[in-house]
Amino acid sequence: MPVAAGKTADAVLVSHTGVALTRATTFRFTLDVTSEQHQRLLAHAGASRLAFNHHLARVKVNLDQRAAERTYGVPEADLTPSLSWSKVSFINHMNAWKDGRAVDAPVNHDGSRGLPWRGEVSTDVFETASVHAAQALANWAASRNGARAGRSVGFPRFKSRHKTTPAFRLRAKYPEGAAPPVRPTGPKAMRFPKLGGLRVRESTRRLRRLLQQGRFHAYAAAFRYERGRWVVSITGVAAPFHPARRTTTGRHRARVGVDLGVKTLAVAADEHGNLREIWEGVKALHTAQARLKLANQRYSRTKRDSNGRKKAARRLGKLHARVAAVRKALLHQITADLAKGYACLVVEDLNTAGMLANRRLARVVSDAAFAELRRQLEYKSSWYGTELIIADRWFPSSKTCSGCGSIKADLTLTDRTYRCDSCGLAIDRDVNAAINLARYTEPPPSSSPPQHVAA
């Protein structure tokens, strides 16, 4: 088992072979399960949903009771004591509740207390669901108090059996010297705690080699039932790449700007005005619209909980799965080429949420997946030693002339060619934006101290 080097909050894990594990990575496999294994996975997902809903119900009843007492004029000191929302308190209560030691533990027909089937499900399911419930409540409280940035977060929703995607999470904790509970057992086989051995469709060769060499440590395994198939994501930390793969020797040395758009997915140009690469988007969602429309119509005409609806749901899920797979493959190709081929990259901080608010662009922007492209580019840049600069959101890369630097304020989305009124430059809009991004300089930090106003 990897051990922590030091006792600080930012301690680095070191494997049994002495390799520091600092590269966060995830392995994703599609499970090939039998009918019995499918039911066991559904039981684990149901236990996770039960634990999550149980914590929300307790907190909601407590909050409603305290709110009602306030309307009766009860002083704050005499109100019903509030519940603790910490992860530890949720875990301790869930363990006592399911084992029958809590006051409010369920009573069975034979007089016993607790969940009679708790031994059939891994205890990690209850604990991880308790952690998720505590985190969801903490996000809601922080958003309500103004301590959380972004959109306001409402009270967590209860998970429905019919509407919520079955999912659960298992931790990979084990004592030093023991075999990891989450590990490959064959070319296409994995072992998980309480679930035993499960077959997977993809090869486990890379994961097996990393584990054998002490270059990977798994933290957890997240299961999810997506479009008629069970998938598992094994998250952990791995050793950094070899220095030969991280060196920038032999790469394009000039800074390269990457402009993202809906007409052309990505355009790369360097600071000297040279066009490097252009990636046309596959527009997988737009291409599959006709088939998706027919599949949605067939699904809507079926009866709820019928075999016909299950078949129609699988057919619709396969179409969506193909769209997602095609899009994902293209994004991985683009981000890998950028991270491996250039020493310094500059990308813009797009307001994707604002773009989605435009009804005419929402579908196209969603199909392009700008946020996913940036996410992949960020972690791959750290893997391969590429410097990544995020340009300011308000930097006018499209409206600035790459020839003379003048700004054209009346530029619209329909203007695909940038024509400068000052120097007469005529250049493709996306190429012009990429060149400006490559020449982007970060604004200097403010030297004046912040102003404090006395209350």
VENNOR-V949761 format. One record per residue. N is the residue number from 1. PHI is phi in degrees with one decimal (NA if undefined). PSI is psi in whole degrees, -180 to 180 (999 if undefined). D_FIRST is the distance of its C-alpha to the first C-alpha in Angstrom with 1 decimal. Layout:
N/PHI/PSI/D_FIRST + N/PHI/PSI/D_FIRST
This chain:
1/NA/134/0.0 + 2/-62.1/147/3.8 + 3/-116.6/156/6.4 + 4/-86.0/134/9.9 + 5/-87.0/100/12.7 + 6/93.4/177/15.5 + 7/-123.1/21/16.4 + 8/-82.9/170/18.6 + 9/-66.1/-28/18.8 + 10/-102.1/36/18.1 + 11/-65.6/144/15.0 + 12/-100.1/132/13.3 + 13/-74.0/139/9.6 + 14/-123.8/128/8.8 + 15/-74.1/175/6.7 + 16/-68.3/-15/6.5 + 17/-94.4/5/10.0 + 18/84.5/16/11.2 + 19/-95.2/129/11.9 + 20/-74.4/131/12.5 + 21/-105.6/107/11.9 + 22/-129.0/-9/15.1 + 23/-96.7/108/16.8 + 24/-68.4/131/16.9 + 25/-150.8/163/17.6 + 26/-139.0/136/18.3 + 27/-109.5/131/18.8 + 28/-118.6/128/21.8 + 29/-129.6/148/23.0 + 30/-96.7/126/26.1 + 31/-82.9/145/25.9 + 32/-117.1/87/28.5 + 33/-105.5/159/28.8 + 34/-86.1/176/31.5 + 35/-63.6/-40/33.7 + 36/-65.6/-43/31.9 + 37/-66.8/-35/28.5 + 38/-61.4/-42/30.3 + 39/-67.0/-36/31.6 + 40/-66.6/-39/28.2 + 41/-66.0/-40/26.9 + 42/-64.5/-35/30.1 + 43/-64.6/-41/29.6 + 44/-64.0/-42/26.2 + 45/-65.5/-38/27.9 + 46/-65.3/-38/30.8 + 47/-64.4/-39/28.7 + 48/-63.9/-42/27.2 + 49/-65.4/-39/30.7 + 50/-63.1/-45/32.0 + 51/-64.9/-42/29.6 + 52/-62.1/-48/30.3 + 53/-65.7/-34/34.1 + 54/-62.7/-44/34.1 + 55/-66.4/-42/32.8 + 56/-63.3/-40/35.3 + 57/-63.8/-43/38.1 + 58/-61.8/-45/37.5 + 59/-67.2/-41/37.5 + 60/-65.6/-42/40.6 + 61/-63.0/-41/42.5 + 62/-65.1/-44/41.9 + 63/-66.3/-41/43.0 + 64/-64.8/-39/46.0 + 65/-64.9/-43/47.0 + 66/-67.2/-37/46.9 + 67/-66.6/-39/48.8 + 68/-66.6/-40/51.4 + 69/-64.0/-34/51.9 + 70/-65.3/-38/52.5 + 71/-66.9/-24/55.3 + 72/-82.2/-4/56.8 + 73/86.2/18/57.0 + 74/-73.3/132/54.4 + 75/-61.5/156/53.4 + 76/-59.8/-37/49.8 + 77/-68.7/-23/49.2 + 78/-100.6/5/50.2 + 79/-69.0/162/48.2 + 80/-58.5/131/45.6 + 81/-56.2/139/42.4 + 82/-77.0/154/40.0 + 83/-86.5/150/36.6 + 84/-80.3/135/33.4 + 85/-102.9/13/31.6 + 86/-71.6/156/28.3 + 87/-64.9/-38/25.1 + 88/-66.2/-43/24.4 + 89/-66.0/-37/27.9 + 90/-65.2/-43/27.8 + 91/-64.2/-45/24.6 + 92/-64.0/-41/26.2 + 93/-66.7/-41/29.5 + 94/-64.1/-40/28.2 + 95/-62.7/-42/26.4 + 96/-71.0/-35/29.7 + 97/-70.4/-46/31.8 + 98/-74.1/-25/30.3 + 99/-86.5/-8/30.0 + 100/90.2/9/33.7 + 101/-91.0/-15/33.4 + 102/-82.4/157/34.7 + 103/-64.9/-38/38.4 + 104/-94.5/20/38.6 + 105/-64.4/145/36.4 + 106/-65.5/146/38.1 + 107/-107.8/128/40.4 + 108/-87.5/175/40.6 + 109/-65.3/-32/43.8 + 110/-86.0/7/43.2 + 111/92.4/-11/42.8 + 112/-74.6/161/39.0 + 113/-116.4/154/37.1 + 114/97.8/-176/34.0 + 115/-88.1/116/32.9 + 116/-66.9/-21/33.6 + 117/-100.2/12/31.3 + 118/-63.2/-27/28.2 + 119/-72.9/-16/26.5 + 120/-83.4/-10/26.8 + 121/-121.4/143/24.6 + 122/-63.3/140/21.0 + 123/-65.4/-23/20.9 + 124/-61.6/-30/18.8 + 125/-62.6/-45/22.1 + 126/-67.3/-40/24.1 + 127/-71.3/-43/21.7 + 128/-67.4/-36/21.2 + 129/-66.1/-35/25.0 + 130/-65.6/-40/25.7 + 131/-64.1/-42/23.7 + 132/-64.5/-40/25.7 + 133/-65.3/-42/28.9 + 134/-63.9/-39/28.4 + 135/-68.3/-39/27.7 + 136/-64.0/-42/30.8 + 137/-68.0/-36/33.0 + 138/-65.7/-39/31.8 + 139/-64.2/-41/32.8 + 140/-64.6/-44/36.1 + 141/-65.4/-41/36.8 + 142/-66.6/-38/36.0 + 143/-68.0/-39/38.2 + 144/-67.6/-34/41.0 + 145/-86.7/-2/41.0 + 146/82.7/11/41.0 + 147/-90.5/-3/37.6 + 148/-115.8/127/36.2 + 149/-78.2/162/37.5 + 150/93.0/-163/38.7 + 151/-66.3/154/40.3 + 152/-68.2/142/40.8 + 153/-106.6/126/38.3 + 154/-84.0/178/39.9 + 155/-62.9/137/38.8 + 156/-55.5/142/36.0 + 157/-87.3/148/37.5 + 158/-71.8/145/37.0 + 159/-86.8/125/35.3 + 160/-91.6/145/37.8 + 161/-67.6/-33/37.2 + 162/-92.0/-24/39.6 + 163/-108.2/-23/38.9 + 164/-88.0/136/35.2 + 165/-68.4/126/32.9 + 166/-59.4/127/30.6 + 167/-159.1/152/27.0 + 168/-160.1/172/23.9 + 169/-138.0/138/20.3 + 170/-120.3/135/17.2 + 171/-85.0/159/13.9 + 172/-113.7/53/10.5 + 173/-86.3/138/9.1 + 174/-158.7/150/7.3 + 175/-71.4/159/6.9 + 176/-64.3/133/4.7 + 177/94.9/-15/6.1 + 178/-88.7/164/7.3 + 179/-74.1/141/8.2 + 180/-60.7/136/7.7 + 181/-68.4/-26/11.0 + 182/-109.2/107/12.2 + 183/-159.0/154/12.6 + 184/-73.3/143/15.8 + 185/-118.2/4/17.6 + 186/-176.6/179/20.6 + 187/-57.6/-33/22.6 + 188/-139.6/50/23.4 + 189/-147.0/142/21.3 + 190/-132.2/154/18.3 + 191/-118.7/138/16.8 + 192/-132.7/150/16.4 + 193/-62.9/136/16.2 + 194/71.3/-26/19.7 + 195/-91.9/-22/21.2 + 196/76.7/-151/20.1 + 197/-83.7/136/20.8 + 198/-132.8/142/22.8 + 199/-83.4/146/24.6 + 200/-124.4/158/24.5 + 201/-85.3/-29/27.3 + 202/-93.3/163/25.5 + 203/-76.0/140/23.7 + 204/-99.6/18/19.9 + 205/-61.0/-47/20.2 + 206/-63.1/-43/18.8 + 207/-65.8/-41/15.7 + 208/-62.5/-42/15.2 + 209/-66.0/-41/15.8 + 210/-64.0/-40/13.4 + 211/-68.6/-41/10.4 + 212/-64.7/-35/11.8 + 213/-86.9/0/12.3 + 214/69.3/32/9.0 + 215/-111.8/15/11.2 + 216/-153.8/141/10.1 + 217/-132.4/124/7.9 + 218/-87.3/133/10.0 + 219/-90.8/-45/11.2 + 220/-160.0/166/14.0 + 221/-127.5/119/16.6 + 222/-103.9/122/20.2 + 223/-102.0/144/23.0 + 224/-152.7/136/26.6 + 225/-95.3/102/29.8 + 226/-115.7/120/31.7 + 227/52.2/47/35.2 + 228/80.7/8/34.9 + 229/-135.8/145/31.4 + 230/-89.2/130/28.0 + 231/-123.5/149/25.5 + 232/-128.6/134/21.8 + 233/-114.5/117/20.1 + 234/-98.8/110/16.3 + 235/-100.1/146/15.5 + 236/-177.1/-163/12.7 + 237/-124.7/141/12.5 + 238/-123.9/169/13.1 + 239/-72.8/149/14.3 + 240/-62.7/160/18.0 + 241/-64.4/160/20.7 + 242/-60.7/144/22.3 + 243/-53.8/-28/25.0 + 244/-65.7/-29/27.6 + 245/-85.0/-19/26.9 + 246/-96.7/-12/26.9 + 247/-71.6/147/30.1 + 248/-94.2/5/33.3 + 249/-65.3/132/35.5 + 250/90.8/-7/37.7 + 251/-90.0/170/37.4 + 252/-67.8/119/40.3 + 253/-79.8/-31/40.7 + 254/-68.6/151/42.9 + 255/-66.0/141/41.6 + 256/-122.4/130/41.6 + 257/-97.7/142/42.3 + 258/-119.7/115/41.3 + 259/-102.2/132/43.6 + 260/-106.0/141/42.8 + 261/-153.9/175/45.6 + 262/-92.4/-30/46.8 + 263/-73.5/-54/49.3 + 264/-116.2/126/47.0 + 265/-61.7/-48/43.3 + 266/-148.6/139/42.4 + 267/-130.0/129/44.5 + 268/-115.0/129/43.2 + 269/-144.3/146/45.7 + 270/-90.6/176/45.4 + 271/-70.5/-14/47.1 + 272/-87.9/3/50.0 + 273/88.4/13/51.1 + 274/-94.1/130/49.8 + 275/-75.5/127/48.5 + 276/-98.1/-58/45.3 + 277/-150.0/155/44.2 + 278/-133.1/130/45.2 + 279/-117.4/117/43.2 + 280/-82.8/134/45.2 + 281/-70.3/145/43.5 + 282/-77.5/-22/43.5 + 283/51.5/56/44.5 + 284/-63.2/-40/42.8 + 285/-67.6/-41/43.8 + 286/-64.7/-39/47.4 + 287/-67.0/-34/47.7 + 288/-92.9/8/46.5 + 289/-61.2/-41/48.7 + 290/-63.5/-46/51.4 + 291/-69.2/-36/49.1 + 292/-65.9/-36/47.2 + 293/-63.4/-45/50.5 + 294/-65.1/-41/51.6 + 295/-65.3/-38/48.3 + 296/-67.2/-37/48.5 + 297/-64.9/-43/52.1 + 298/-64.1/-38/51.3 + 299/-67.5/-40/48.5 + 300/-68.9/-20/50.8 + 301/-90.8/0/53.5 + 302/-93.0/163/51.4 + 303/-89.8/150/51.2 + 304/-66.0/139/48.3 + 305/64.8/18/46.0 + 306/-93.5/162/47.9 + 307/-65.7/-34/46.7 + 308/-63.8/-37/48.5 + 309/-68.3/-37/46.6 + 310/-63.8/-41/43.3 + 311/-65.4/-42/44.4 + 312/-65.4/-35/45.7 + 313/-67.3/-39/42.4 + 314/-65.8/-40/40.5 + 315/-64.2/-44/43.1 + 316/-66.9/-39/42.9 + 317/-64.3/-37/39.1 + 318/-64.5/-38/39.1 + 319/-65.8/-45/41.4 + 320/-65.3/-35/39.3 + 321/-64.9/-40/36.2 + 322/-66.9/-41/38.1 + 323/-59.8/-46/39.2 + 324/-65.6/-38/35.7 + 325/-68.7/-42/34.4 + 326/-63.9/-44/37.3 + 327/-63.5/-44/36.9 + 328/-64.5/-40/33.1 + 329/-63.6/-41/33.7 + 330/-66.3/-43/36.4 + 331/-64.2/-39/34.4 + 332/-64.9/-38/31.4 + 333/-65.0/-45/34.0 + 334/-65.2/-50/35.7 + 335/-66.1/-35/32.7 + 336/-67.6/-42/31.2 + 337/-63.0/-39/34.6 + 338/-70.4/-46/35.0 + 339/-69.1/-32/31.6 + 340/-88.1/-24/31.9 + 341/-99.2/-12/35.6 + 342/-132.2/153/36.4 + 343/-88.3/-30/35.5 + 344/-143.3/131/36.5 + 345/-125.3/146/37.1 + 346/-128.0/123/39.0 + 347/-124.0/157/38.9 + 348/-92.7/152/40.8 + 349/-91.5/92/39.6 + 350/-79.3/145/41.3 + 351/-88.2/78/42.4 + 352/-64.5/-39/41.2 + 353/-62.2/-39/41.9 + 354/-68.5/-35/45.5 + 355/-68.0/-34/46.0 + 356/-69.2/-21/45.0 + 357/-70.7/-18/47.8 + 358/-80.7/115/50.3 + 359/-63.4/-29/51.3 + 360/-78.3/-22/52.5 + 361/-109.4/-10/49.3 + 362/-58.5/-47/46.7 + 363/-67.2/-41/46.2 + 364/-67.9/-41/46.2 + 365/-65.8/-40/43.7 + 366/-64.3/-38/41.4 + 367/-67.8/-31/41.7 + 368/-75.0/-31/40.9 + 369/59.1/59/37.6 + 370/-62.5/-43/37.9 + 371/-64.0/-40/35.0 + 372/-67.7/-37/32.6 + 373/-63.5/-43/33.8 + 374/-67.6/-39/33.2 + 375/-60.6/-46/29.7 + 376/-64.7/-38/28.8 + 377/-67.4/-34/30.6 + 378/-66.9/-49/28.8 + 379/-77.2/-30/25.2 + 380/-73.0/-31/26.4 + 381/-64.1/-40/28.4 + 382/-69.1/-32/25.3 + 383/-65.0/-45/23.5 + 384/-99.9/10/26.6 + 385/72.1/25/27.7 + 386/-89.3/134/30.9 + 387/-77.9/128/32.6 + 388/-120.5/125/33.4 + 389/-115.4/131/36.2 + 390/-100.4/114/37.1 + 391/-71.4/152/40.9 + 392/-61.2/144/42.5 + 393/-60.4/-31/43.4 + 394/-95.9/11/47.1 + 395/-69.8/121/47.4 + 396/-79.2/70/50.4 + 397/-68.6/-35/49.0 + 398/-81.9/-30/51.3 + 399/-91.0/-9/54.4 + 400/-91.3/136/54.4 + 401/-77.4/126/56.3 + 402/-75.2/-8/54.3 + 403/-92.3/-49/57.6 + 404/-117.6/-13/59.2 + 405/89.3/2/56.8 + 406/-74.4/155/59.1 + 407/-108.5/130/57.9 + 408/-102.0/101/59.4 + 409/-73.2/-25/59.2 + 410/-92.6/21/60.8 + 411/-70.8/132/58.3 + 412/-113.7/171/57.6 + 413/-67.5/-24/55.1 + 414/-78.7/-14/57.8 + 415/-81.6/97/58.4 + 416/-84.6/-16/56.3 + 417/-115.7/128/58.0 + 418/-86.5/121/58.0 + 419/-119.4/115/61.5 + 420/-81.9/131/62.0 + 421/-79.6/-15/65.3 + 422/-91.2/-51/65.2 + 423/-107.8/-5/64.5 + 424/79.0/13/65.0 + 425/-67.2/133/61.6 + 426/-122.2/118/60.8 + 427/-149.4/153/57.2 + 428/-57.9/139/54.8 + 429/-58.8/-46/53.4 + 430/-70.4/-38/49.7 + 431/-65.1/-41/50.0 + 432/-60.7/-42/51.8 + 433/-67.0/-38/48.9 + 434/-65.1/-39/46.3 + 435/-65.1/-42/48.3 + 436/-65.1/-36/48.6 + 437/-65.9/-39/44.9 + 438/-63.6/-29/44.3 + 439/-93.3/9/46.7 + 440/-66.5/136/45.2 + 441/-120.4/133/44.9 + 442/-68.6/137/43.0 + 443/-65.6/141/45.4 + 444/-65.3/147/45.3 + 445/-66.6/148/43.9 + 446/-66.1/127/46.6 + 447/-84.0/-19/47.7 + 448/-79.5/140/49.6 + 449/-68.0/153/47.8 + 450/-63.3/144/47.4 + 451/-84.9/131/50.4 + 452/-113.0/128/50.1 + 453/-101.6/128/52.8 + 454/-69.1/138/53.8 + 455/-74.4/999/53.7
